[in-house]
Amino acid sequence: MATEHLVPLLIIPVVLVLAVMRNRRKRELKPHLLWITPTIVTALILFGIWGMSMNPNVPHTAFGPLDWGMMVAGFAIGSYAGWWRGKTITIEKEADGKLLAQASPLGIIILLGVFMGRRGLEALLEGHAAEWHLNVLALTDAFMLLAVGLIIFQRVEMFIRARRIHAGQPDDHVEAAA
């Protein structure tokens, strides 16, 4: 197995353990600050996509309908996974009005599934890109847009639920419905 495929397989279990340990306790949720991370990450990823298209050392052909479709699909899949992950986060209102959030193990499993699926699909598609007439740059951009959708829609779902909970309305997140 190539080093670039082996390193993520070694890092993922470590990151997973750290994420589970970090999410065992409740943390204060500040809904008015939920826009910061998605804004920064989106700007950096879009800047990276733009930068790759401007790199003279990387041959770049114009994107066709299939390429744009892959990018839209990547963003849509990431958005759906982010929305689901946002629904799995437990948000509670304290007596003093402060909101506390705690990530669910289900959310970690969703995130792990998305990243493992992305990794497997990336290896499959990049390995067959030439014979399937796929643009590798568009494929890379689609995976980057998957991350953008995941981050944005997780935070949007958390913001909507936090606002509802802060107003005293009942929460309807995934674990409450189960």
C-alpha positions as CSV (number, residue, x, y, z in Angstrom):
1,M,0.0,0.0,0.0
2,A,1.3,3.4,-0.9
3,T,2.4,5.8,1.9
4,E,-0.2,8.4,0.9
5,H,-2.9,5.8,1.5
6,L,-1.4,4.3,4.6
7,V,-0.8,7.5,6.6
8,P,-4.6,8.5,6.7
9,L,-5.4,5.0,7.9
10,L,-3.0,5.4,10.8
11,I,-4.1,8.9,11.6
12,I,-7.9,8.3,11.5
13,P,-8.0,6.0,14.6
14,V,-6.0,8.5,16.6
15,V,-8.2,11.5,15.5
16,L,-11.3,9.4,16.2
17,V,-10.2,8.6,19.8
18,L,-9.3,12.3,20.4
19,A,-12.7,13.4,19.0
20,V,-14.6,11.0,21.2
21,M,-12.6,12.0,24.3
22,R,-13.1,15.7,23.5
23,N,-16.8,15.3,22.9
24,R,-17.6,13.5,26.2
25,R,-18.2,16.8,28.0
26,K,-20.7,19.6,27.2
27,R,-19.3,22.9,25.9
28,E,-20.9,26.3,25.8
29,L,-22.6,27.0,22.5
30,K,-22.5,30.5,21.2
31,P,-24.9,30.6,18.3
32,H,-23.8,34.1,17.3
33,L,-20.3,32.7,16.5
34,L,-21.3,29.6,14.5
35,W,-20.7,31.5,11.2
36,I,-16.9,32.0,11.8
37,T,-15.5,28.5,11.1
38,P,-17.6,27.9,8.0
39,T,-16.7,31.3,6.6
40,I,-13.0,30.7,7.1
41,V,-13.0,27.2,5.8
42,T,-15.1,28.0,2.8
43,A,-12.9,30.9,1.9
44,L,-9.7,28.8,2.2
45,I,-11.2,25.9,0.2
46,L,-12.6,28.2,-2.5
47,F,-9.2,30.0,-2.7
48,G,-7.5,26.6,-3.0
49,I,-9.9,25.6,-5.9
50,W,-9.3,28.9,-7.6
51,G,-5.5,28.6,-7.1
52,M,-5.4,25.1,-8.6
53,S,-7.2,26.4,-11.7
54,M,-4.6,29.2,-12.0
55,N,-1.5,26.9,-11.5
56,P,0.4,26.9,-14.8
57,N,2.1,23.6,-13.9
58,V,-1.3,21.7,-13.7
59,P,-2.9,21.1,-17.1
60,H,-6.5,22.4,-16.7
61,T,-9.2,21.9,-19.2
62,A,-12.5,23.7,-19.0
63,F,-15.1,21.8,-16.9
64,G,-17.8,20.0,-18.7
65,P,-21.3,19.1,-17.5
66,L,-20.0,15.9,-15.9
67,D,-17.4,17.8,-14.0
68,W,-19.9,20.4,-12.7
69,G,-22.3,17.6,-11.8
70,M,-19.5,15.9,-9.7
71,M,-18.9,19.2,-7.9
72,V,-22.6,19.7,-7.3
73,A,-23.0,16.1,-6.1
74,G,-20.0,16.5,-3.7
75,F,-21.5,19.7,-2.2
76,A,-24.9,18.0,-1.9
77,I,-23.6,14.9,-0.2
78,G,-21.5,17.0,2.2
79,S,-24.5,19.2,2.9
80,Y,-26.8,16.3,3.7
81,A,-24.1,14.7,5.9
82,G,-23.5,18.0,7.7
83,W,-27.2,18.5,8.3
84,W,-27.5,15.0,9.8
85,R,-24.4,15.6,11.9
86,G,-25.8,18.9,13.2
87,K,-29.1,17.1,14.1
88,T,-27.1,14.6,16.3
89,I,-25.6,17.3,18.5
90,T,-27.4,17.6,21.8
91,I,-28.2,21.2,22.7
92,E,-29.5,22.1,26.2
93,K,-30.5,25.3,27.8
94,E,-29.2,26.0,31.3
95,A,-31.3,27.8,33.9
96,D,-29.2,30.9,33.4
97,G,-30.0,30.9,29.7
98,K,-26.6,29.6,28.6
99,L,-26.7,26.9,25.8
100,L,-24.6,23.8,26.1
101,A,-23.8,21.5,23.2
102,Q,-22.4,17.9,23.2
103,A,-21.6,15.9,20.1
104,S,-23.2,12.5,19.8
105,P,-21.3,9.3,19.1
106,L,-23.7,9.0,16.1
107,G,-22.3,12.3,14.7
108,I,-18.8,10.9,15.0
109,I,-19.9,7.8,13.2
110,I,-21.5,9.8,10.4
111,L,-18.4,11.9,10.0
112,L,-16.1,8.8,10.0
113,G,-18.4,7.1,7.4
114,V,-18.3,10.2,5.2
115,F,-14.5,10.4,5.4
116,M,-14.0,6.7,4.9
117,G,-16.4,6.7,1.9
118,R,-14.6,9.7,0.5
119,R,-11.3,8.0,0.8
120,G,-12.5,4.8,-0.9
121,L,-14.3,6.7,-3.6
122,E,-11.4,8.9,-4.2
123,A,-9.0,6.0,-4.7
124,L,-11.5,4.2,-7.0
125,L,-12.3,7.3,-9.1
126,E,-8.7,8.6,-9.4
127,G,-7.5,5.1,-10.4
128,H,-10.0,4.9,-13.2
129,A,-10.2,8.6,-14.1
130,A,-8.6,8.3,-17.5
131,E,-10.6,5.3,-18.7
132,W,-13.9,6.8,-17.3
133,H,-13.0,10.2,-18.8
134,L,-13.2,12.0,-15.5
135,N,-11.4,15.2,-14.8
136,V,-9.1,14.6,-11.8
137,L,-9.1,18.3,-10.9
138,A,-12.9,18.4,-10.9
139,L,-12.9,15.3,-8.8
140,T,-10.6,16.9,-6.3
141,D,-12.7,20.0,-6.3
142,A,-15.8,17.9,-5.7
143,F,-14.3,16.3,-2.6
144,M,-13.2,19.8,-1.3
145,L,-16.8,21.0,-1.8
146,L,-18.0,18.0,0.1
147,A,-16.1,19.3,3.1
148,V,-17.5,22.8,2.6
149,G,-21.1,21.5,2.5
150,L,-20.5,19.3,5.6
151,I,-19.1,22.3,7.7
152,I,-21.7,24.8,6.5
153,F,-24.8,22.8,7.0
154,Q,-23.8,21.3,10.3
155,R,-23.5,24.8,11.7
156,V,-26.7,26.0,10.0
157,E,-28.6,23.1,11.6
158,M,-27.0,23.8,15.0
159,F,-27.9,27.6,14.7
160,I,-31.5,26.9,13.8
161,R,-31.9,24.4,16.7
162,A,-30.0,26.7,19.2
163,R,-32.3,29.6,18.3
164,R,-35.4,27.4,18.8
165,I,-34.1,26.0,22.1
166,H,-33.1,29.5,23.3
167,A,-36.7,30.7,22.6
168,G,-38.1,27.9,24.8
169,Q,-39.4,25.6,22.0
170,P,-38.8,21.8,22.2
171,D,-35.8,20.3,20.4
172,D,-36.4,17.8,17.7
173,H,-32.9,16.4,17.1
174,V,-32.3,12.8,16.0
175,E,-31.8,11.2,19.4
176,A,-35.0,12.7,20.8
177,A,-37.0,11.2,17.9
178,A,-35.4,7.7,18.3
